[in-house]
């Protein structure tokens, strides 16, 4: 069948919306009609080389849609099911899945290749095989994906809202609740208030933090952070250091979370300096994997017993935590609708990313037409 999709053909180029050929589902695969896709900064990293995938690639790893066809042996979903896609597939059997670390599933090894678990591709343009970002390619009207990437959700959820829990919401929320282990009474500093950082704010609030300090140079981001639970919002790391020192009577923050768009050694140092003895710094944001972005004093780390750790998907388990985020939304404990700054058509994908880079959006959403 034919599908319209936004493609990156090579490094540094804009997204191009083209018509592609799409193969039907094979064993363990499904055909999904995407309703919505999130404009996450990780896809923009591909264009700038902060992450280097296999080109060409259909973009998009945050998606929600409806199952239209299933291949042989599929048991997790059926035709007509509404699903949110997990950008980390979950086989359920590898060492990581079987020990409650689905975010580290071995199937995730090829998500930047964009191929299916069997090593082949479903998107084609002439003689070119195209991968799908994170085995998904949600910037396409339709896609053939693995059932291991599908999480069934209730049919009454608006998929244009539910799409947010495929990546940004659990990653940010989990960075605070799971990775950082925020506890009632904690002081937390969060660096960068985009689609991930704003949900780290929500997670810290849910976990009972007393002081939640949001750090972002943009006033609109700081204002949104305060609306969704930050107790304080400042423009710079230096201001955050001074404020946290005052709030904690010189002790320091219990936890810091780095969710800036591109991580560098300065923000890592700031997040390290702001935490107390025995405190934890969590690095969620990404950077060029070829660059060394963590340069810290080993002596200070040892003598002050500080912990610095990375996290993928916030340490969340997609098969449970995607639906958990929707349960929290239903109960009013987290907000989702407020996160969507603007909606775009697929043809407006470059405009959407221009707005993201300009700092206009907390989260932009592509709404597919069919």
Secondary structure, DSSP 8 states (H G I E B T S, - for coil): -EEEEEEE-STT---EEEEEEE----TTEEEEEEEEEEE-HHHHHHHHTSS---SSEE----EEEEEEEE-TT--S--TT-EEEE-SS---S-SHHHHTT-GGG-GGGGGTTTT--TTS--SEEETTEEEEEGGGT--SBSEEEEEGGGEEEE-TTS-HHHHGGGGTHHHHHHHIIIIIS---TT-EEEEE--STTHHHHHHHHHHHT-SEEEEE-S-HHHHHHHHHTT-SEEESSHHHHHHHHHHHTTTS-EEEEEE--SB--HHHHHHHHHHEEEEEEEEE-SB--TTS------HHHHHHTT-EEEE-SGGG--HHHHHHHHHHHHHTTSS--GGGEEEEE-GGGHHHHHHHHHTT--SEEEEE---
